[in-house]
Amino acid sequence: MVTLLRRGGRQRKLQSTAEHVVAALRAEQLAARPVVVGAYAASTTALVAVIAALSAQVNVFWVSRWVSLLAGTRTLRSI
């Protein structure tokens, strides 16, 4: 954690700050209500599906773009 603080530009009280951050991360967190957890799960699932669909469409676009660019080039065999 001290290394991460240094990389982040911290220069003073590195050890005590690192201990404080680690203690806060290990402390018990507030639990969300089950309805909220379900809503976040549904939202995350939908967003992952959207990102996957966009990624597939971008891949199709670039493949078709490269195919059209390469279709106009000549090879040694076609000369």
N, C-alpha and C positions, 0 to 999 in steps of 0.2 A: 504494500500500500504506500510505503514511503517513496518507492520508485515512481509510482503513478503520480503522487503529489508533486514530485520534482519535475516530471515530464509536463505536468500541468502548469508549471511556473511558480510553484510554492517554494519559499526559501526559509521561512521561519517556523519554528515549533512543529517540525515534520512528524516526529515520533508521537507527540501528544495528539496532534490532529488525526494521524492515522489510527491511533487507538480509539479515538472518539468516533470516527467513521465506522470502524469495524464493529464497535459496540452497538452503534445505531442500526447497522445492517443485520446484526444478530438478534436484536430485540424483537419481541413479539409484535407483529403488525396487526392492524385492524382488519377484521374479516368483512368481506362484502356480503350483502344479502344474497340469498340464492337466486332471486329474480334478476338481480344485477349481473351475477355471474353468468346466468343463462343468456342474458342480452349481450354481454361482451363476447361470449363464445359464438353466438350467432353472427354478430357483427364481424368478428375476426374471420370466421369461416367464409363469409360473403366477400370480404376484402381479399382474402387469399385467392378465391376463385376469380375475382376480377383481375388481379395481378397476373395470375396464370394465363387467363385468356388474352390479356394485353401482350404478354410475353410471346405467346404463340403467334399472335397476329404480327408482331414486329419481326419475328423470325421468318414468317411467310413473306412479308414485304421484302426483307433483305435478300432472301433466296431468289425471289422473282426478279429483284433488281439486278443481282449478279448474273443471273441467267440471261437477262436481256442485254446486259453490257457485254457478256462474253459471246453472245450470239453474233455480234457484229464484228468480232475479231477474226483474223485469219490465222490458221495454223500452218506449219510447214507442209503438211499433207494436202492442204487445200490450194496450194499455189501451183 
